């Protein structure tokens, strides 16, 4: 796919995805969704990529939300080949065409096997805010503002944010931000745990890259991929026994791996580890351990 609305660059095993519609404040479109999903597919399939940063172009916005030039059609499945609206005006909610196109992206990001770092370079509003939620770490410049503005547009939060947001910041902050639709300053988002760091704009990408390198330089890629999925999917577990089952499988499978032998050997020999296993071919035989629900 030739990218028209994003850029993808790779340097020192870190992929940087840049939302690239600065004249439109990086507003989200169906085309941008398709390009972002394609980029995450490339990230997961390339063993030379160890982590990914997502940022926006320009200084005014990370992403100003859905491109509303198409009016309410932005929320009506208008970009789908088959409309979910029947001839009589009723809605086929179970249709694939009924799925919101913010959720299509965040579910793909949720499935990513590499660490995902958000570098919020300005306003993040609507889908610009909700696409941040499945990222593992979010950094922002001091000028950033984050707005879950859906109620102010007469709609509701999308992109599976009703699952992600309360788990990150707690139910009270999630409700406060979504019911008021107000713009949340970076300092408040930091205090609530949505952001990990707030830094001067000129330091933002440097700090994001430092985070990315910290996940790459001394950690086994397969272990990182498994850990990311264990942690995120553990948020939906009903009992710690469910986590214990997966932990036990992971310890057994990884303990027999070339990575474990290398990691222990490198520790004993006081040298940097050179992990041999690759995400593309060496995930353990019990992976994936879940069955994804269907959209119905």
Backbone as CSV, one residue per row, in Angstrom:
resi,resn,N_x,N_y,N_z,CA_x,CA_y,CA_z,C_x,C_y,C_z
1,UNK,0.850,-1.205,0.000,0.000,0.000,0.000,0.882,1.251,0.000
2,UNK,0.573,2.186,-0.883,1.246,3.479,-0.883,0.541,4.394,0.109
3,UNK,1.283,4.936,1.052,0.680,5.756,2.090,0.464,7.187,1.606
4,UNK,-0.737,7.686,1.826,-1.099,9.046,1.454,-1.328,9.924,2.671
5,UNK,-1.733,9.337,3.789,-2.127,10.129,4.959,-1.309,9.814,6.204
6,UNK,-0.357,8.894,6.092,0.592,8.634,7.163,1.975,8.499,6.555
7,UNK,2.987,8.571,7.402,4.350,8.226,7.028,4.810,7.097,7.944
8,UNK,5.645,6.215,7.421,6.245,5.150,8.213,7.742,5.153,7.952
9,UNK,8.516,5.347,9.027,9.969,5.346,8.919,10.534,4.417,9.985
10,UNK,11.627,3.736,9.658,12.266,2.815,10.598,13.720,3.219,10.763
11,UNK,14.136,3.353,12.035,15.526,3.693,12.336,15.927,3.005,13.628
12,UNK,17.044,2.290,13.590,17.544,1.590,14.785,16.475,0.725,15.428
13,UNK,15.736,-0.008,14.599,14.727,-0.975,15.029,13.475,-0.328,15.615
14,UNK,13.354,0.985,15.512,12.161,1.678,15.983,11.398,2.218,14.777
15,UNK,10.146,1.800,14.630,9.284,2.333,13.573,8.556,3.564,14.112
16,UNK,8.522,4.607,13.326,7.763,5.809,13.689,6.657,5.997,12.659
17,UNK,5.423,5.920,13.130,4.255,6.167,12.288,3.785,7.588,12.565
18,UNK,3.709,8.403,11.535,3.307,9.799,11.685,2.002,10.043,10.942
19,UNK,0.979,10.481,11.663,-0.260,10.920,11.019,0.080,12.165,10.219
20,UNK,-0.230,12.167,8.926,0.344,13.192,8.059,-0.711,13.906,7.230
21,UNK,-1.600,14.611,7.909,-2.522,15.543,7.257,-2.463,16.863,8.015
22,UNK,-1.313,17.499,8.088,-1.177,18.680,8.952,-2.124,19.811,8.597
23,UNK,-2.485,19.926,7.306,-3.412,20.977,6.906,-4.821,20.733,7.440
24,UNK,-5.118,19.484,7.814,-6.412,19.116,8.388,-6.264,18.734,9.864
25,UNK,-5.157,19.162,10.484,-4.867,18.824,11.879,-4.853,17.318,12.081
26,UNK,-4.392,16.611,11.040,-4.274,15.142,11.078,-5.603,14.458,11.360
27,UNK,-6.690,15.059,10.861,-8.018,14.477,11.080,-8.094,13.082,10.469
28,UNK,-8.825,12.227,11.157,-8.912,10.790,10.853,-9.927,10.533,9.756
29,UNK,-9.546,9.696,8.820,-10.425,9.289,7.728,-10.394,7.771,7.597
30,UNK,-11.277,7.252,6.786,-11.259,5.815,6.516,-9.949,5.430,5.835
31,UNK,-9.469,6.262,4.949,-8.178,5.994,4.311,-7.059,5.934,5.344
32,UNK,-7.053,6.862,6.300,-6.028,6.843,7.339,-6.120,5.567,8.169
33,UNK,-7.344,5.150,8.497,-7.524,3.900,9.234,-6.893,2.738,8.474
34,UNK,-7.174,2.639,7.185,-6.650,1.545,6.379,-5.120,1.567,6.349
35,UNK,-4.557,2.770,6.234,-3.106,2.881,6.190,-2.481,2.532,7.534
36,UNK,-3.103,2.946,8.627,-2.578,2.629,9.953,-2.627,1.131,10.219
37,UNK,-3.723,0.492,9.874,-3.825,-0.960,10.062,-2.757,-1.669,9.233
38,UNK,-2.562,-1.224,8.003,-1.529,-1.805,7.146,-0.148,-1.608,7.766
39,UNK,0.097,-0.422,8.327,1.399,-0.149,8.947,1.638,-1.056,10.149
40,UNK,0.603,-1.297,10.955,0.776,-2.195,12.099,0.988,-3.629,11.642
41,UNK,0.382,-4.015,10.539,0.665,-5.335,9.972,2.142,-5.430,9.580
42,UNK,2.673,-4.389,8.983,4.086,-4.384,8.600,4.990,-4.441,9.829
43,UNK,4.640,-3.689,10.853,5.434,-3.688,12.086,5.501,-5.091,12.682
44,UNK,4.373,-5.762,12.759,4.349,-7.089,13.365,5.100,-8.122,12.533
45,UNK,5.117,-7.965,11.235,5.723,-8.976,10.365,7.226,-8.792,10.177
46,UNK,7.772,-7.666,10.627,9.176,-7.345,10.399,9.972,-7.551,11.688
47,UNK,10.805,-8.584,11.730,11.600,-8.871,12.921,12.678,-7.829,13.186
48,UNK,12.944,-6.971,12.223,13.919,-5.908,12.437,13.310,-4.725,13.183
49,UNK,12.009,-4.739,13.369,11.330,-3.687,14.130,11.043,-4.215,15.529
50,UNK,11.491,-3.483,16.537,11.290,-3.913,17.909,10.242,-3.133,18.657
51,UNK,9.927,-1.929,18.189,8.928,-1.089,18.860,8.418,-0.064,17.863
52,UNK,7.275,0.548,18.177,6.677,1.521,17.271,6.234,2.752,18.048
53,UNK,6.495,3.912,17.473,6.046,5.207,18.008,4.988,5.748,17.062
54,UNK,3.909,6.293,17.630,2.872,6.940,16.822,2.819,8.409,17.219
55,UNK,2.942,9.297,16.241,2.901,10.731,16.508,2.157,11.431,15.376
56,UNK,2.045,12.745,15.463,1.376,13.523,14.426,2.322,14.530,13.802
57,UNK,2.006,14.966,12.607,2.822,15.979,11.942,2.344,17.373,12.330
58,UNK,3.250,18.320,12.297,2.909,19.678,12.665,2.969,19.896,14.166
59,UNK,2.674,21.120,14.586,2.760,21.477,15.998,1.403,21.742,16.641
60,UNK,0.338,21.734,15.857,-0.960,22.100,16.429,-1.734,20.906,16.965
61,UNK,-1.589,19.742,16.312,-2.441,18.625,16.698,-1.756,17.297,16.470
62,UNK,-1.997,16.369,17.398,-1.714,14.962,17.161,-2.760,14.426,16.199
63,UNK,-4.031,14.608,16.551,-5.150,14.261,15.678,-6.382,14.962,16.202
64,UNK,-7.016,15.760,15.353,-8.165,16.571,15.768,-9.474,15.807,15.715
65,UNK,-9.416,14.480,15.572,-10.635,13.673,15.545,-10.999,13.267,14.136
66,UNK,-12.212,12.743,13.996,-12.691,12.330,12.679,-12.869,13.551,11.786
67,UNK,-12.577,13.374,10.520,-12.781,14.442,9.547,-14.279,14.644,9.372
68,UNK,-14.800,15.744,9.887,-16.245,15.983,9.901,-16.742,16.710,8.664
69,UNK,-15.892,16.848,7.655,-16.351,17.492,6.434,-17.442,16.690,5.742
70,UNK,-17.500,15.382,6.063,-18.556,14.547,5.495,-19.810,14.548,6.379
71,UNK,-19.825,15.399,7.418,-20.996,15.500,8.279,-21.219,14.243,9.107
72,UNK,-22.496,13.942,9.422,-22.792,12.787,10.261,-22.486,11.472,9.567
73,UNK,-22.247,11.510,8.260,-21.887,10.272,7.560,-20.590,9.681,8.108
74,UNK,-19.777,10.513,8.789,-18.563,10.006,9.416,-18.871,8.946,10.465
75,UNK,-20.113,8.962,10.985,-20.485,8.027,12.048,-21.525,7.006,11.607
76,UNK,-21.869,6.990,10.332,-22.984,6.163,9.873,-22.557,4.978,9.013
77,UNK,-21.276,4.625,9.052,-20.826,3.523,8.206,-20.802,3.892,6.742
78,UNK,-20.691,5.190,6.473,-20.793,5.642,5.089,-19.629,5.176,4.228
79,UNK,-18.490,4.862,4.876,-17.350,4.450,4.098,-17.343,2.976,3.774
80,UNK,-18.305,2.227,4.252,-18.336,0.791,4.018,-18.944,0.478,2.669
81,UNK,-18.504,-0.625,2.077,-19.044,-1.031,0.784,-20.529,-1.358,0.901
82,UNK,-20.914,-1.971,2.019,-22.315,-2.313,2.257,-22.813,-1.515,3.452
83,UNK,-23.794,-0.694,3.233,-24.322,0.112,4.326,-25.075,-0.767,5.314
84,UNK,-24.945,-0.498,6.620,-25.710,-1.256,7.609,-27.167,-0.810,7.705
85,UNK,-27.530,0.247,6.960,-28.904,0.752,7.002,-29.734,0.027,5.945
86,UNK,-30.794,-0.628,6.393,-31.664,-1.371,5.485,-32.556,-0.421,4.690
87,UNK,-33.226,-0.964,3.703,-34.086,-0.157,2.837,-35.200,0.524,3.615
88,UNK,-35.670,-0.115,4.707,-36.759,0.471,5.480,-36.277,1.472,6.528
89,UNK,-34.958,1.728,6.550,-34.408,2.691,7.487,-33.909,2.085,8.780
90,UNK,-34.195,0.818,9.034,-33.688,0.161,10.236,-32.209,-0.183,10.053
91,UNK,-31.557,-0.495,11.163,-30.117,-0.721,11.144,-29.806,-2.179,11.442
92,UNK,-28.956,-2.760,10.636,-28.451,-4.106,10.886,-27.195,-3.974,11.740
93,UNK,-27.377,-3.988,13.058,-26.260,-3.755,13.965,-25.217,-4.867,13.922
94,UNK,-25.600,-6.066,13.501,-24.678,-7.198,13.464,-23.805,-7.209,12.215
95,UNK,-24.089,-6.333,11.265,-23.331,-6.295,10.021,-21.908,-5.811,10.258
96,UNK,-20.950,-6.381,9.530,-19.576,-5.890,9.590,-19.513,-4.404,9.235
97,UNK,-20.407,-3.978,8.368,-20.419,-2.586,7.943,-20.853,-1.641,9.053
98,UNK,-21.421,-2.201,10.135,-21.868,-1.368,11.252,-20.741,-1.038,12.222
99,UNK,-19.594,-1.662,12.062,-18.490,-1.458,12.998,-17.904,-0.055,12.858
100,UNK,-17.608,0.582,14.007,-17.019,1.913,13.916,-15.559,1.802,13.501
101,UNK,-15.125,2.757,12.696,-13.800,2.612,12.123,-12.697,3.115,13.042
102,UNK,-13.037,3.655,14.198,-12.030,3.860,15.237,-11.710,2.548,15.922
103,UNK,-12.758,1.761,16.207,-12.568,0.472,16.863,-11.789,-0.514,16.015
104,UNK,-11.951,-0.443,14.724,-11.173,-1.335,13.851,-9.673,-1.099,14.058
105,UNK,-9.296,0.174,14.214,-7.889,0.493,14.440,-7.435,0.084,15.832
106,UNK,-8.186,0.457,16.871,-7.708,0.175,18.223,-7.653,-1.320,18.512
107,UNK,-8.548,-2.095,17.921,-8.466,-3.545,18.090,-7.217,-4.100,17.420
108,UNK,-6.833,-3.525,16.291,-5.589,-3.967,15.637,-4.384,-3.586,16.488
109,UNK,-4.398,-2.401,17.059,-3.300,-1.985,17.923,-3.221,-2.868,19.167
110,UNK,-4.362,-3.243,19.707,-4.431,-4.132,20.863,-3.737,-5.459,20.576
111,UNK,-3.835,-5.935,19.348,-3.254,-7.218,18.954,-1.763,-7.121,18.619
112,UNK,-1.197,-5.934,18.609,0.187,-5.747,18.185,1.140,-6.550,19.067
113,UNK,2.202,-7.067,18.463,3.188,-7.871,19.176,4.438,-7.069,19.536
114,UNK,4.436,-5.794,19.246,5.559,-4.921,19.582,5.072,-3.814,20.514
115,UNK,5.925,-3.286,21.395,5.530,-2.156,22.239,5.098,-0.962,21.393
116,UNK,4.032,-0.292,21.828,3.477,0.854,21.101,3.538,2.077,22.015
117,UNK,4.175,3.133,21.528,4.401,4.340,22.316,3.739,5.507,21.599
118,UNK,2.915,6.252,22.300,2.293,7.440,21.735,3.114,8.675,22.070
119,UNK,3.355,9.505,21.081,4.040,10.780,21.275,3.072,11.876,20.840
120,UNK,2.359,12.433,21.811,1.245,13.342,21.546,1.795,14.754,21.402
121,UNK,1.861,15.234,20.171,2.531,16.487,19.861,1.599,17.696,19.849
122,UNK,0.338,17.500,20.228,-0.610,18.612,20.246,-1.969,18.102,20.653
123,UNK,-3.017,18.767,20.200,-4.374,18.372,20.573,-4.680,16.953,20.098
124,UNK,-5.311,16.180,20.979,-5.758,14.826,20.651,-7.223,14.757,21.040
125,UNK,-8.100,14.763,20.051,-9.528,14.933,20.291,-10.296,13.825,19.588
126,UNK,-11.370,13.329,20.205,-12.186,12.296,19.584,-11.365,11.041,19.349
127,UNK,-11.355,10.542,18.113,-10.550,9.376,17.806,-9.073,9.665,18.030
128,UNK,-8.681,10.928,17.976,-7.306,11.292,18.315,-6.968,10.975,19.756
129,UNK,-7.973,11.000,20.637,-7.783,10.618,22.039,-7.939,9.122,22.221
130,UNK,-8.976,8.534,21.616,-9.250,7.121,21.867,-8.226,6.203,21.214
131,UNK,-7.597,6.627,20.109,-6.576,5.759,19.507,-5.340,5.663,20.391
132,UNK,-5.191,6.573,21.359,-4.061,6.503,22.277,-4.208,5.384,23.296
133,UNK,-5.433,4.936,23.539,-5.693,4.069,24.684,-5.051,2.692,24.590
134,UNK,-5.018,2.004,23.439,-4.350,0.708,23.387,-2.834,0.803,23.259
135,UNK,-2.295,2.016,23.259,-0.846,2.165,23.282,-0.358,1.848,24.687
136,UNK,0.864,1.355,24.795,1.385,0.908,26.085,1.876,2.059,26.947
137,UNK,2.447,3.045,26.311,2.978,4.222,26.997,2.613,5.434,26.163
138,UNK,2.198,6.502,26.838,1.827,7.727,26.138,2.595,8.904,26.752
139,UNK,3.326,9.625,25.896,4.029,10.828,26.296,3.390,12.000,25.563
140,UNK,3.472,13.187,26.142,2.865,14.343,25.487,3.713,15.575,25.719
141,UNK,3.601,16.513,24.796,4.218,17.812,25.007,3.361,18.618,25.978
142,UNK,3.933,19.647,26.535,3.252,20.442,27.575,1.996,21.115,27.051
143,UNK,1.953,21.403,25.745,0.804,22.098,25.173,-0.358,21.171,24.828
144,UNK,-0.153,19.884,24.934,-1.178,18.929,24.508,-2.452,19.053,25.337
145,UNK,-3.558,18.834,24.680,-4.859,18.745,25.332,-5.552,17.512,24.774
146,UNK,-6.258,16.799,25.637,-6.880,15.542,25.230,-8.375,15.651,25.484
147,UNK,-9.176,15.397,24.463,-10.616,15.597,24.587,-11.431,14.404,24.124
148,UNK,-12.196,13.828,25.051,-13.153,12.777,24.712,-14.500,13.480,24.511
149,UNK,-14.650,14.106,23.349,-15.669,15.132,23.129,-16.983,14.590,22.568
150,UNK,-17.189,13.303,22.595,-18.289,12.665,21.876,-19.662,13.182,22.293
151,UNK,-19.886,13.347,23.595,-21.191,13.832,24.055,-21.475,15.234,23.528
152,UNK,-20.438,16.012,23.275,-20.618,17.355,22.721,-20.937,17.331,21.230
153,UNK,-20.791,16.172,20.616,-21.150,16.023,19.203,-22.437,15.212,19.053
154,UNK,-23.043,14.853,20.188,-24.293,14.107,20.134,-24.116,12.628,19.889
155,UNK,-22.887,12.123,20.075,-22.635,10.693,19.885,-22.082,10.117,21.196
156,UNK,-21.403,8.993,21.127,-20.849,8.352,22.325,-19.401,7.948,22.042
157,UNK,-18.620,7.672,23.088,-17.243,7.222,22.869,-17.195,5.961,22.013
158,UNK,-16.163,5.877,21.165,-15.998,4.764,20.240,-14.639,4.127,20.451
159,UNK,-14.211,3.336,19.480,-12.868,2.752,19.469,-12.606,1.875,20.690
160,UNK,-13.668,1.231,21.208,-13.577,0.357,22.384,-13.075,1.114,23.609
161,UNK,-13.249,2.435,23.624,-12.729,3.237,24.736,-13.462,2.992,26.044
162,UNK,-14.709,2.498,25.979,-15.407,2.178,27.228,-14.765,0.987,27.929
163,UNK,-13.980,0.200,27.204,-13.191,-0.882,27.807,-11.834,-0.365,28.259
164,UNK,-11.162,0.395,27.403,-9.802,0.833,27.699,-9.730,1.924,28.765
165,UNK,-10.504,3.003,28.589,-10.285,4.202,29.399,-10.465,3.967,30.898
166,UNK,-11.552,3.317,31.373,-11.660,3.104,32.821,-10.556,2.224,33.387
167,UNK,-10.024,1.331,32.587,-8.941,0.475,33.058,-7.639,1.241,33.220
168,UNK,-7.501,2.332,32.489,-6.271,3.125,32.551,-6.362,4.207,33.623
169,UNK,-7.483,4.919,33.679,-7.568,6.079,34.584,-8.590,5.895,35.697
170,UNK,-9.333,4.778,35.701,-10.376,4.598,36.707,-11.719,5.113,36.208
171,UNK,-12.785,4.594,36.797,-14.129,4.906,36.307,-14.504,6.367,36.526
172,UNK,-14.102,6.979,37.654,-14.526,8.356,37.927,-13.932,9.337,36.928
173,UNK,-12.624,9.230,36.685,-12.005,10.127,35.713,-12.546,9.866,34.319
174,UNK,-12.745,8.580,33.982,-13.266,8.253,32.654,-14.636,8.884,32.440
175,UNK,-15.512,8.787,33.434,-16.850,9.377,33.308,-16.785,10.900,33.292
176,UNK,-15.961,11.480,34.119,-15.828,12.935,34.153,-15.408,13.454,32.782
177,UNK,-14.400,12.823,32.210,-13.883,13.308,30.935,-14.863,13.073,29.786
178,UNK,-15.557,11.941,29.793,-16.436,11.628,28.661,-17.799,12.306,28.769
179,UNK,-18.325,12.459,29.976,-19.639,13.110,30.111,-19.538,14.613,29.902
180,UNK,-18.440,15.228,30.337,-18.279,16.675,30.128,-17.771,16.985,28.732
181,UNK,-16.967,16.089,28.173,-16.359,16.340,26.867,-15.340,17.452,26.887
182,UNK,-14.890,17.846,28.080,-13.955,18.973,28.177,-12.557,18.560,27.724
183,UNK,-11.752,19.545,27.381,-10.370,19.301,27.024,-9.547,19.148,28.300
184,UNK,-8.844,18.044,28.389,-8.076,17.717,29.586,-6.631,18.166,29.373
185,UNK,-6.112,19.040,30.248,-4.716,19.465,30.100,-3.752,18.301,30.300
186,UNK,-2.582,18.411,29.716,-1.593,17.339,29.810,-1.250,17.023,31.255
187,UNK,-1.147,18.053,32.113,-0.791,17.814,33.512,-1.848,16.973,34.217
188,UNK,-3.118,17.218,33.927,-4.187,16.427,34.535,-4.163,14.993,34.024
189,UNK,-3.939,14.832,32.732,-3.855,13.487,32.152,-2.673,12.717,32.730
190,UNK,-1.584,13.413,33.015,-0.428,12.794,33.654,-0.783,12.311,35.060
191,UNK,-1.461,13.162,35.828,-1.835,12.803,37.183,-2.789,11.633,37.252
192,UNK,-3.633,11.483,36.230,-4.609,10.395,36.196,-4.022,9.099,35.665
193,UNK,-2.802,9.145,35.148,-2.164,7.937,34.639,-2.355,7.700,33.163
194,UNK,-3.066,8.599,32.464,-3.206,8.424,31.020,-1.873,8.655,30.319
195,UNK,-1.103,9.625,30.821,0.212,9.928,30.282,1.286,9.457,31.253
196,UNK,2.420,9.030,30.696,3.564,8.633,31.512,4.537,9.782,31.716
197,UNK,4.615,10.670,30.737,5.510,11.820,30.828,4.895,13.002,30.094
198,UNK,5.169,14.197,30.611,4.877,15.435,29.893,6.205,16.175,29.774
199,UNK,6.586,16.487,28.554,7.918,17.041,28.303,7.813,18.234,27.367
200,UNK,8.834,19.077,27.305,8.839,20.150,26.309,8.715,19.569,24.903
201,UNK,8.058,20.299,24.039,7.797,19.808,22.686,9.075,19.342,21.995
202,UNK,10.162,20.098,22.170,11.386,19.762,21.456,12.018,18.461,21.954
203,UNK,11.582,17.968,23.106,12.141,16.729,23.653,11.240,15.527,23.436
204,UNK,10.064,15.734,22.854,9.045,14.687,22.826,9.507,13.428,22.095
205,UNK,9.938,13.577,20.858,10.335,12.388,20.096,11.586,11.745,20.677
206,UNK,12.491,12.537,21.176,13.697,11.987,21.805,13.323,11.120,23.006
207,UNK,12.391,11.585,23.832,11.974,10.811,25.000,11.215,9.551,24.566
208,UNK,10.391,9.669,23.523,9.673,8.493,23.018,10.647,7.458,22.481
209,UNK,11.668,7.923,21.767,12.669,7.005,21.231,13.464,6.339,22.347
210,UNK,13.731,7.073,23.414,14.434,6.484,24.557,13.595,5.384,25.190
211,UNK,12.297,5.613,25.298,11.408,4.564,25.814,11.455,3.338,24.909
212,UNK,11.379,3.576,23.613,11.388,2.460,22.676,12.673,1.652,22.808
213,UNK,13.801,2.345,22.883,15.071,1.635,23.000,15.155,0.822,24.282
214,UNK,14.527,1.316,25.362,14.581,0.592,26.632,13.851,-0.739,26.555
215,UNK,12.921,-0.878,25.592,12.195,-2.138,25.415,12.897,-3.066,24.428
216,UNK,13.876,-2.539,23.720,14.536,-3.285,22.660,15.925,-3.769,23.060
217,UNK,16.696,-2.913,23.715,18.132,-3.129,23.834,18.513,-4.367,24.635
218,UNK,17.762,-4.711,25.681,18.187,-5.815,26.541,17.102,-6.870,26.743
219,UNK,16.014,-6.786,25.995,14.885,-7.692,26.189,14.690,-8.580,24.973
220,UNK,14.273,-9.823,25.219,14.009,-10.770,24.138,12.706,-10.402,23.440
221,UNK,12.705,-10.234,22.120,11.497,-9.811,21.411,10.298,-10.732,21.628
222,UNK,10.507,-12.050,21.639,9.384,-12.966,21.855,8.832,-12.809,23.266
223,UNK,9.709,-12.613,24.243,9.247,-12.395,25.611,8.451,-11.097,25.723
224,UNK,8.892,-10.057,25.024,8.160,-8.785,25.029,6.787,-8.956,24.391
225,UNK,6.730,-9.665,23.264,5.455,-9.884,22.582,4.479,-10.639,23.477
226,UNK,4.963,-11.702,24.113,4.100,-12.476,25.011,3.663,-11.641,26.211
227,UNK,4.595,-10.914,26.790,4.281,-10.101,27.971,3.220,-9.063,27.657
228,UNK,3.344,-8.415,26.500,2.351,-7.404,26.129,0.956,-8.008,26.055
229,UNK,0.824,-9.165,25.413,-0.486,-9.790,25.299,-0.966,-10.341,26.635
230,UNK,-0.073,-10.866,27.457,-0.458,-11.365,28.782,-1.034,-10.246,29.643
231,UNK,-0.400,-9.097,29.627,-0.851,-7.985,30.463,-2.181,-7.408,29.980
232,UNK,-2.265,-7.104,28.681,-3.495,-6.512,28.167,-4.677,-7.465,28.309
233,UNK,-4.476,-8.714,27.925,-5.593,-9.659,27.976,-5.908,-10.069,29.405
234,UNK,-4.950,-9.939,30.293,-5.214,-10.217,31.700,-6.211,-9.254,32.320
235,UNK,-6.366,-8.059,31.720,-7.331,-7.095,32.252,-8.758,-7.606,32.181
236,UNK,-9.023,-8.567,31.312,-10.372,-9.096,31.174,-10.584,-10.413,31.894
237,UNK,-9.578,-10.886,32.618,-9.708,-12.173,33.298,-10.556,-12.045,34.550
238,UNK,-11.338,-13.090,34.820,-12.257,-13.069,35.963,-11.607,-13.538,37.258
239,UNK,-10.509,-14.284,37.174,-9.881,-14.860,38.363,-8.388,-14.994,38.106
240,UNK,-7.528,-14.826,39.138,-6.096,-14.961,38.919,-5.670,-16.347,38.447
241,UNK,-6.502,-17.358,38.644,-6.171,-18.679,38.119,-6.020,-18.651,36.600
242,UNK,-6.806,-17.804,35.936,-6.678,-17.694,34.486,-5.291,-17.182,34.108
243,UNK,-4.802,-16.208,34.866,-3.453,-15.706,34.619,-2.412,-16.765,34.956
244,UNK,-2.646,-17.515,36.030,-1.697,-18.555,36.440,-1.530,-19.610,35.350
245,UNK,-2.621,-19.965,34.670,-2.534,-20.942,33.587,-1.600,-20.439,32.485
246,UNK,-1.792,-19.173,32.104,-0.988,-18.626,31.011,0.456,-18.414,31.468
247,UNK,0.642,-17.896,32.692,2.005,-17.730,33.210,2.758,-19.058,33.176
248,UNK,2.107,-20.123,33.631,2.760,-21.428,33.712,3.164,-21.926,32.332
249,UNK,2.265,-21.773,31.360,2.592,-22.174,29.998,3.758,-21.355,29.458
250,UNK,3.717,-20.057,29.742,4.780,-19.190,29.252,6.134,-19.529,29.846
251,UNK,6.176,-19.769,31.159,7.441,-20.100,31.809,7.998,-21.414,31.263
252,UNK,7.140,-22.413,31.112,7.599,-23.706,30.595,8.115,-23.597,29.163
253,UNK,7.321,-22.955,28.300,7.705,-22.857,26.896,8.957,-22.004,26.712
254,UNK,8.993,-20.856,27.365,10.143,-19.972,27.233,11.373,-20.556,27.917
255,UNK,11.179,-21.310,28.999,12.322,-21.900,29.695,13.097,-22.881,28.848
256,UNK,12.461,-23.444,27.831,13.120,-24.400,26.932,13.656,-23.719,25.674
257,UNK,13.482,-22.424,25.574,13.815,-21.708,24.341,15.293,-21.348,24.280
258,UNK,15.732,-21.050,23.064,17.081,-20.545,22.874,17.291,-19.221,23.579
259,UNK,16.235,-18.416,23.638,16.326,-17.130,24.328,16.673,-17.313,25.803
260,UNK,16.023,-18.265,26.477,16.276,-18.468,27.904,17.702,-18.940,28.142
261,UNK,18.172,-19.857,27.314,19.552,-20.328,27.453,20.540,-19.176,27.246
262,UNK,20.255,-18.341,26.249,21.119,-17.192,25.981,21.037,-16.176,27.107
263,UNK,19.822,-15.889,27.578,19.654,-14.897,28.633,20.376,-15.276,29.913
264,UNK,20.254,-16.537,30.323,20.931,-17.006,31.535,22.439,-17.029,31.316
265,UNK,22.862,-17.525,30.152,24.288,-17.567,29.860,24.918,-16.186,29.849
266,UNK,24.238,-15.235,29.243,24.763,-13.876,29.187,24.862,-13.267,30.580
267,UNK,23.885,-13.554,31.432,23.923,-13.048,32.804,25.132,-13.621,33.551
268,UNK,25.328,-14.927,33.449,26.433,-15.570,34.164,27.794,-15.128,33.629
269,UNK,27.840,-14.866,32.322,29.106,-14.472,31.701,29.304,-12.958,31.682
270,UNK,28.308,-12.242,32.241,28.394,-10.784,32.356,28.648,-10.109,31.003
271,UNK,27.794,-10.469,30.039,27.878,-9.892,28.695,26.465,-9.608,28.199
272,UNK,26.316,-8.733,27.202,24.987,-8.489,26.639,24.445,-9.737,25.952
273,UNK,23.163,-9.978,26.103,22.534,-11.142,25.467,22.282,-10.873,23.990
274,UNK,22.389,-11.919,23.202,22.041,-11.876,21.780,20.932,-12.899,21.567
275,UNK,19.705,-12.471,21.732,18.579,-13.403,21.708,18.319,-13.910,20.294
276,UNK,18.221,-15.244,20.115,18.079,-15.794,18.765,16.644,-15.880,18.256
277,UNK,15.657,-15.934,19.135,14.282,-16.198,18.699,13.648,-14.973,18.055
278,UNK,12.713,-15.228,17.113,12.067,-14.171,16.352,10.558,-14.272,16.489
279,UNK,9.934,-13.119,16.589,8.477,-13.071,16.756,7.771,-13.727,15.577
280,UNK,8.311,-13.593,14.382,7.658,-14.111,13.183,7.580,-15.627,13.147
281,UNK,8.453,-16.321,13.887,8.503,-17.779,13.739,8.674,-18.560,15.040
282,UNK,8.925,-17.877,16.166,9.274,-18.596,17.391,8.325,-18.348,18.555
283,UNK,7.108,-17.877,18.278,6.128,-17.775,19.355,5.805,-19.197,19.840
284,UNK,5.534,-19.408,21.128,5.327,-20.766,21.647,4.059,-21.411,21.111
285,UNK,3.998,-22.734,21.256,2.911,-23.491,20.630,1.547,-23.225,21.246
286,UNK,1.487,-22.650,22.438,0.190,-22.351,23.047,-0.341,-20.978,22.638
287,UNK,0.432,-20.248,21.844,0.038,-18.907,21.418,-0.668,-18.976,20.069
288,UNK,-1.783,-18.303,19.896,-2.528,-17.543,20.903,-3.372,-18.467,21.780
289,UNK,-3.584,-18.065,23.009,-4.341,-18.891,23.943,-5.800,-18.459,24.057
290,UNK,-6.189,-17.461,23.324,-7.533,-16.916,23.400,-8.263,-17.131,22.076
291,UNK,-9.550,-17.000,22.120,-10.370,-16.989,20.915,-11.065,-15.649,20.850
292,UNK,-10.712,-14.871,19.843,-11.290,-13.537,19.736,-12.783,-13.599,19.457
293,UNK,-13.580,-12.790,20.164,-15.009,-12.770,19.873,-15.287,-12.156,18.511
294,UNK,-16.333,-12.572,17.898,-16.751,-12.020,16.612,-17.627,-10.806,16.847
295,UNK,-17.631,-9.907,15.869,-18.544,-8.778,15.916,-19.895,-9.245,15.401
296,UNK,-20.902,-9.264,16.267,-22.255,-9.658,15.864,-23.268,-8.721,16.488
